[in-house]
Amino acid sequence: MAAVTAGYALVSRRLSTTAVSAPMVFTGFGVAIGPFGLGLLDLEHDAGPVLTLVEAALTLVLLTDAMSVRRRDLRVGGFLPGRLLGIGLPLTIGAGWLLAWPLLPGLTAWELALVGTILAPTDAALGKTAVSSPRVPVLVRSGLNVESGLNDGMALPFFVLFLAALPAATASEEGVAGVFWRALVLSSALGLAVGWGGGWVLRRSRERGWIADEWRQVFVLAVAAGSYTLAVVTDGSGFIAAWVAGFAFGVSLRRSSPAVAPPGGEDTPDLAARLAELLASLSFLVFGAVLLGPALEHLDWRIVTYAVLSLTVVRMLPVALSLVGTGLALPTVGYIGWFGPRGLASVVFGLLVVEEHVPGVQLLGRVIAVTVALSVLLHGASAVFLADRYGVWYRKAAAARPRLREGRPEEGGRDSSAAGS
């Protein structure tokens, strides 16, 4: 792990302009050190450290993503993430569930629902250029970033409830009602209390000049750990608590007066975000070793077919339906639909299902592994090329049509077909 991390760091800037992404590199080396390769890491003997790593990564990602969402992100083209999350995400889960029925025989209805839910969240890090290139209009970049930052948290309640509905799952001991109370209600309340309270005390300390800048960054890690742990010890969902805590923490901090606010007007969780990025990269290394490597030994046409359709039809059709009437051009709808890569959230959910010993766990693990691996490869390889091509189309279209819908993010709140005509 140290060698792969150091090696990638040394060439990271050079690779950032190519089709080779960090998840590609770490996943590839993960396969090499797993049972499919050198046999240095496997889930049977290393489950504890593996789960600790990926759970820590997802906790930090959930908190920092939620913390970074601001009102202006929703004002600038807010209709786009609103539609993608409010309409597109439920449709994606449902489409993944229905498509799994004929292609993955032997799984129960709830196991099929888990497949659809686990593979619904997107991860912008897998196609970073696609959501950061200045050639892509702000409306699209902002919409995809906000969607990626929020949909993993929004998929969590579905995942928790579907897992609880499985008779053999540990979570089902209290029944679905008990899980709903502890994981959704209690965990959300704890996250809200820790996040808002943490933001309040940090704001007061900052106003009095008591806290040093470097410790302000460390404080964010304490909020993440505290919210996660309180939920876990009460048999709730640490991920839901961390996600809610991120929202509350960010809102509470941004209530500062201009006189005491730091440069930029907010506390940016640089340390937590960088640590989350590192842990996410290591999670892809682990993913390659413990999930993808074993899955490659048992491939069949049904698994590959489902993976391909999950990245195309299951994602792109719901996106197209959710954007009907917005006035966005067909190339934009296609671009948004394609860049819905599956990443860290799917990996962590998949490993949690494996740890719960769900009856169809082997098939579930293989489907998740192959889908995420194809996403790492295809979305990573196409990000630079398609961002450039889409940018060229947008520049020409904007010159020919000055009132092109994609070029008017300030009208994001006017969500109607008239706004785009």
C-alpha positions in Angstrom: 0.0 0.0 0.0 2.8 2.4 0.9 4.6 1.6 -2.4 1.6 2.1 -4.6 0.6 5.3 -2.8 4.1 6.8 -3.0 4.4 5.7 -6.7 1.2 7.3 -7.7 2.0 10.5 -5.8 5.2 10.9 -7.7 3.5 10.9 -11.1 0.1 12.2 -10.1 0.3 15.5 -11.9 1.5 13.9 -15.1 -1.3 11.3 -15.0 -4.0 13.9 -14.3 -4.0 15.0 -18.0 -4.2 11.4 -19.3 -6.9 8.8 -19.4 -5.3 7.0 -16.5 -7.1 7.9 -13.2 -6.1 7.2 -9.6 -8.9 4.6 -9.1 -7.6 2.7 -12.2 -4.1 2.6 -10.8 -5.1 1.5 -7.2 -7.7 -1.0 -8.4 -5.1 -2.6 -10.8 -2.5 -3.0 -8.1 -5.2 -4.3 -5.8 -5.9 -7.1 -8.2 -2.2 -7.8 -8.3 -1.8 -8.2 -4.5 -5.1 -10.1 -3.9 -5.9 -13.8 -4.3 -6.0 -13.4 -8.1 -2.4 -12.3 -8.0 0.2 -12.5 -5.1 -2.2 -13.5 -2.4 -1.1 -10.8 0.0 -4.6 -9.6 0.9 -7.9 -11.4 1.1 -11.2 -10.8 2.9 -11.2 -14.1 4.8 -8.1 -13.2 6.8 -8.1 -9.4 6.7 -11.8 -8.5 7.0 -11.3 -6.3 10.1 -8.7 -3.9 8.8 -10.4 -3.8 5.4 -13.8 -2.8 6.8 -12.2 -0.3 9.1 -10.5 1.4 6.2 -13.4 1.6 3.8 -15.9 2.6 6.5 -13.5 5.5 7.6 -13.2 6.6 4.0 -16.9 6.7 3.4 -17.6 8.4 6.7 -15.2 11.2 5.8 -16.5 11.5 2.3 -20.1 11.7 3.4 -19.3 14.4 6.0 -17.1 16.6 3.8 -19.4 16.3 0.8 -22.4 17.3 2.9 -20.5 20.0 4.6 -19.4 21.6 1.3 -23.0 21.9 -0.1 -24.0 25.6 0.0 -27.1 27.5 -0.9 -25.4 29.1 -3.9 -24.8 25.6 -5.3 -28.5 25.0 -5.4 -29.3 28.5 -6.7 -26.8 28.1 -9.6 -28.8 25.6 -11.6 -30.4 24.0 -8.6 -33.1 22.4 -10.7 -30.5 20.0 -12.1 -29.3 18.2 -8.9 -32.9 18.5 -7.6 -34.2 16.5 -10.5 -31.3 14.1 -10.6 -31.7 13.3 -6.9 -35.5 13.6 -6.4 -36.5 11.8 -9.6 -33.5 10.2 -11.2 -32.2 8.4 -8.1 -35.4 6.6 -7.2 -35.9 5.7 -10.8 -32.3 4.4 -11.0 -32.8 2.2 -7.9 -36.1 0.8 -9.3 -34.6 0.2 -12.8 -31.6 -1.6 -11.3 -34.0 -3.8 -9.2 -36.2 -4.7 -12.2 -33.3 -5.4 -14.5 -31.7 -7.7 -12.0 -34.8 -9.9 -11.9 -34.2 -11.7 -15.3 -30.4 -11.5 -15.3 -29.6 -12.6 -11.8 -31.7 -15.7 -11.1 -31.5 -17.2 -7.6 -31.7 -13.9 -5.7 -34.7 -13.0 -3.6 -36.7 -9.8 -4.2 -34.9 -7.9 -1.4 -31.5 -9.1 -2.6 -32.3 -7.8 -6.0 -33.4 -4.5 -4.4 -30.0 -4.3 -2.7 -28.2 -4.7 -6.1 -30.2 -1.8 -7.5 -29.5 0.4 -4.4 -25.8 -0.4 -4.0 -25.2 0.5 -7.7 -27.2 3.7 -7.7 -24.9 6.2 -6.0 -22.4 8.0 -8.2 -18.8 9.0 -7.5 -17.4 12.0 -9.3 -13.9 11.1 -8.4 -13.9 8.4 -11.1 -14.3 10.9 -13.8 -12.8 14.0 -12.2 -12.1 15.9 -15.4 -15.7 15.5 -16.5 -16.9 17.6 -13.5 -14.0 20.0 -13.3 -13.1 20.9 -16.8 -13.6 24.7 -17.5 -14.9 23.8 -20.9 -18.0 22.2 -19.4 -20.6 24.8 -18.5 -21.0 25.7 -14.8 -24.6 24.5 -14.8 -23.5 20.9 -15.7 -20.4 20.8 -13.5 -22.2 22.1 -10.5 -25.1 19.8 -11.0 -23.0 16.7 -11.3 -20.9 17.6 -8.3 -23.9 18.3 -6.1 -25.6 15.0 -7.2 -22.4 13.0 -6.5 -22.0 14.6 -3.1 -25.5 13.9 -2.0 -26.8 10.7 -3.7 -24.7 8.3 -1.6 -26.2 9.7 1.6 -29.7 9.7 0.0 -29.3 6.0 -1.0 -28.3 5.0 2.6 -31.9 4.7 4.0 -32.9 2.5 1.1 -29.8 0.3 1.7 -30.4 0.0 5.4 -34.1 -0.9 5.1 -33.6 -3.4 2.3 -30.8 -5.0 4.2 -33.0 -5.2 7.3 -35.7 -6.9 5.2 -33.5 -9.9 4.6 -34.4 -12.7 6.9 -30.8 -13.8 7.3 -29.3 -10.4 7.8 -28.1 -9.4 11.3 -29.8 -6.1 11.0 -33.2 -7.8 10.8 -33.1 -9.0 14.5 -35.2 -6.0 15.5 -37.3 -6.0 12.4 -37.6 -3.2 9.8 -39.4 -0.9 12.2 -36.6 -1.1 14.7 -34.0 -0.5 12.1 -36.0 2.5 10.8 -36.1 4.0 14.3 -32.5 3.5 15.1 -30.8 3.9 11.8 -32.9 6.7 10.3 -34.5 8.6 13.1 -32.1 8.2 16.0 -28.9 8.4 13.9 -30.2 11.5 12.1 -30.9 13.2 15.4 -27.5 12.3 16.8 -25.8 13.5 13.6 -27.8 16.8 13.8 -26.8 17.3 17.4 -23.1 16.6 17.0 -22.9 18.6 13.7 -24.8 21.7 14.9 -23.2 21.6 18.3 -19.8 21.1 16.9 -20.2 24.1 14.5 -21.6 26.2 17.4 -18.6 25.7 19.7 -16.1 26.0 16.9 -17.7 29.3 15.8 -17.5 30.6 19.4 -13.9 29.5 19.8 -13.0 31.2 16.5 -14.8 34.4 17.4 -12.7 34.6 20.6 -9.5 33.8 18.8 -8.9 30.6 20.9 -8.4 28.1 18.1 -5.4 27.8 15.8 -6.0 27.3 12.1 -4.4 23.9 11.9 -6.5 22.6 14.9 -9.7 24.0 13.2 -9.0 21.4 10.5 -8.5 18.6 13.1 -11.8 19.6 14.7 -13.6 18.4 11.6 -12.2 14.9 12.0 -13.5 14.9 15.6 -17.0 15.8 14.4 -16.9 12.9 11.9 -15.6 10.4 14.4 -18.0 11.6 17.1 -21.2 11.4 15.0 -20.3 8.0 13.5 -19.4 6.5 16.9 -22.5 7.7 18.7 -24.7 6.2 16.1 -22.8 2.9 16.1 -22.9 2.4 19.8 -26.7 3.0 19.8 -27.0 0.3 17.0 -27.8 2.9 14.4 -26.1 3.9 11.1 -22.9 5.7 11.5 -22.9 6.7 7.9 -26.3 8.5 8.1 -25.2 10.2 11.3 -22.0 11.5 9.6 -23.9 12.7 6.5 -26.5 14.6 8.6 -23.7 16.0 10.8 -21.9 17.3 7.7 -25.0 19.3 6.7 -25.5 20.7 10.2 -21.9 21.4 10.8 -21.6 23.4 7.5 -24.7 25.4 8.1 -23.8 26.2 11.7 -20.3 27.4 10.7 -21.6 29.6 7.9 -23.7 31.6 10.4 -20.5 33.5 11.4 -20.5 37.2 11.0 -18.2 38.7 8.4 -16.0 40.2 11.0 -14.9 36.9 12.4 -15.3 34.7 9.4 -12.0 33.2 8.0 -10.7 34.1 4.5 -13.2 32.9 1.9 -16.1 33.2 4.4 -16.1 29.5 5.6 -14.1 26.7 7.1 -13.0 24.5 4.3 -12.2 20.9 5.7 -8.9 20.7 3.8 -7.4 18.1 6.1 -10.5 15.9 6.3 -11.0 16.2 2.5 -7.4 15.2 1.7 -7.6 12.3 4.2 -10.9 11.2 2.7 -9.3 11.3 -0.8 -6.3 9.2 0.4 -8.5 6.6 2.2 -10.8 6.4 -0.9 -7.8 5.6 -3.1 -6.7 2.9 -0.6 -10.2 1.6 -0.6 -9.9 1.0 -4.4 -6.7 -0.9 -3.7 -8.6 -3.1 -1.3 -11.5 -3.4 -3.7 -9.3 -4.7 -6.4 -7.8 -7.3 -4.0 -10.8 -8.6 -2.1 -13.8 -8.1 -4.4 -12.6 -7.7 -8.0 -9.9 -10.3 -8.1 -12.1 -13.2 -6.9 -14.9 -12.0 -9.1 -12.7 -12.3 -12.2 -12.4 -16.0 -11.7 -16.2 -16.5 -11.9 -17.3 -14.3 -14.7 -20.4 -15.2 -16.8 -22.4 -13.4 -19.4 -25.2 -12.5 -17.1 -22.9 -10.6 -14.7 -21.2 -8.7 -17.5 -24.5 -7.9 -19.2 -26.0 -6.5 -16.0 -22.8 -4.4 -15.3 -22.9 -2.9 -18.8 -26.6 -2.1 -18.6 -26.3 -0.7 -15.1 -23.8 1.9 -16.4 -25.9 2.7 -19.5 -29.6 2.0 -19.5 -30.1 2.0 -15.7 -28.4 5.3 -15.3 -29.1 7.1 -18.6 -32.8 6.4 -19.0 -33.8 7.7 -15.5 -31.6 10.8 -16.1 -33.3 11.5 -19.4 -36.8 11.1 -17.8 -35.8 13.3 -14.9 -34.7 16.1 -17.2 -37.8 16.2 -19.5 -39.0 19.7 -19.8 -35.9 21.5 -18.6 -34.8 22.7 -22.0 -31.4 21.1 -21.9 -30.0 19.9 -25.2 -29.7 16.2 -26.1 -25.8 16.3 -25.9 -26.1 17.7 -22.4 -28.6 15.0 -21.3 -26.3 12.4 -22.8 -23.2 13.8 -21.1 -25.0 14.0 -17.7 -26.4 10.5 -18.1 -23.1 8.9 -19.0 -21.1 10.5 -16.2 -22.7 8.6 -13.3 -19.7 6.5 -12.3 -20.0 3.9 -9.5 -17.3 4.1 -6.9 -16.6 4.3 -3.2 -20.2 4.1 -1.8 -20.9 1.0 -3.9 -17.7 -0.7 -2.8 -18.4 0.0 0.9 -22.1 -1.1 0.7 -20.9 -4.3 -1.2 -18.4 -5.1 1.5 -21.0 -4.6 4.3 -23.3 -7.0 2.5 -20.5 -9.5 2.3 -19.8 -9.1 6.0 -23.5 -9.7 6.8 -23.4 -13.1 5.0 -26.4 -12.5 2.9 -27.5 -15.8 1.2 -26.7 -14.6 -2.3 -23.6 -12.8 -1.2 -21.2 -14.4 -3.8 -23.3 -13.4 -6.7 -24.0 -9.9 -5.2 -20.3 -9.4 -4.6 -19.4 -10.4 -8.2 -22.0 -8.1 -9.8 -20.9 -5.1 -7.7 -17.2 -5.8 -8.3 -17.6 -6.1 -12.1 -19.9 -3.0 -12.4 -17.6 -0.8 -10.3 -14.5 -2.1 -12.2 -16.1 -1.3 -15.6 -17.0 2.1 -14.3 -13.5 2.8 -13.1 -12.1 1.8 -16.5 -14.7 3.3 -18.8 -15.5 6.5 -17.0 -11.9 7.2 -16.1 -10.7 6.6 -19.7 -13.5 8.7 -21.3 -13.5 11.7 -18.9 -10.8 13.8 -20.6 -11.9 13.0 -24.2 -15.7 13.5 -23.6 -15.2 16.7 -21.6 -13.2 18.2 -24.4 -15.7 17.0 -27.1 -18.7 18.3 -25.0 -16.8 21.5 -24.4 -16.3 22.1 -28.1 -20.0 21.4 -28.8 -21.1 23.8 -26.0 -18.8 26.6 -27.3 -20.3 26.3 -30.8 -23.9 25.9 -29.6 -23.6 28.9 -27.2 -22.2 31.1 -30.1 -25.1 30.1 -32.3 -27.8 30.3 -29.6 -26.9 33.1 -27.0 -29.8 32.0 -24.8 -28.8 28.3 -24.6 -30.2 26.8 -21.5 -26.9 25.4 -20.4 -25.3 28.8 -20.4 -27.9 30.4 -18.0 -27.1 28.8 -14.5 -28.4 31.9 -12.8 -31.9 30.9 -13.9 -31.6 27.5 -12.2 -34.5 28.1 -10.0 -36.9 28.6 -13.0 -37.4 24.9 -13.6 -39.8 24.8 -16.6 -39.7 24.1 -20.3 -40.4 27.8 -20.9 -37.1 28.7 -19.3 -35.3 26.8 -22.0 -37.3 27.9 -25.0 
